[in-house]
């Protein structure tokens, strides 16, 4: 098992505007091939569907944003396995 830490930005709605907060998530995979799939799936499922508001940003989906990925560390705790 290889351990990874994904750093990403999560969108949220704040006073009819979109802001991003940075988080990290630890995970483990059995091989390097699975890392791309795990990261892609995680980033695509947690977006914010922001509707139209006068004076706000355009309506649409604001996805999670990739920041960095680090590998080979001793985890404090593993959050999910792939």
SVG drawing of the C-alpha trace seen along z (x, -y; Angstrom):
<svg xmlns="http://www.w3.org/2000/svg" viewBox="-31 -43 38 46">
<polyline fill="none" stroke="black" stroke-width="0.4" points="0.0,0.0 1.2,-3.5 -0.1,-6.4 -1.0,-9.8 -2.2,-13.2 -4.4,-15.2 -4.7,-18.9 -7.7,-20.5 -9.9,-23.6 -13.6,-23.1 -16.2,-25.7 -18.9,-27.1 -21.5,-29.8 -21.0,-33.0 -23.4,-35.9 -24.4,-35.1 -20.7,-34.6 -18.4,-31.6 -15.4,-31.2 -12.9,-28.3 -11.4,-26.8 -8.4,-24.5 -8.5,-21.0 -6.4,-17.9 -7.5,-14.2 -5.3,-11.1 -5.8,-7.9 -4.1,-4.7 -4.0,-2.7 -2.5,0.7 -0.7,-0.8 0.1,-4.0 -2.4,-3.3 -5.3,-3.8 -4.2,-7.2 -5.3,-9.1 -8.8,-7.5 -9.2,-8.1 -8.3,-11.7 -10.4,-12.4 -13.4,-10.8 -13.0,-12.6 -12.6,-16.0 -15.5,-15.5 -18.1,-14.5 -17.8,-17.4 -18.6,-20.5 -21.1,-23.2 -24.0,-23.7 -24.5,-27.4 -27.7,-28.8 -28.2,-32.3 -28.3,-35.2 -28.4,-38.9 -25.0,-40.4 -23.4,-37.0 -21.2,-34.7 -22.6,-32.9 -24.8,-29.8 -23.2,-26.4 -21.1,-23.8 -18.0,-24.9 -15.9,-21.8 -13.3,-21.0 -9.9,-22.2 -6.7,-20.2 -3.8,-21.9 -1.2,-19.1 -0.6,-15.4 2.1,-14.0 3.1,-10.4 4.9,-8.0 4.3,-9.3 3.4,-7.7 -0.3,-8.5 -1.8,-9.7 -4.9,-7.8 -6.1,-6.6 -9.5,-8.0 -10.3,-5.7 -8.9,-2.9 -9.1,-2.4"/>
</svg>
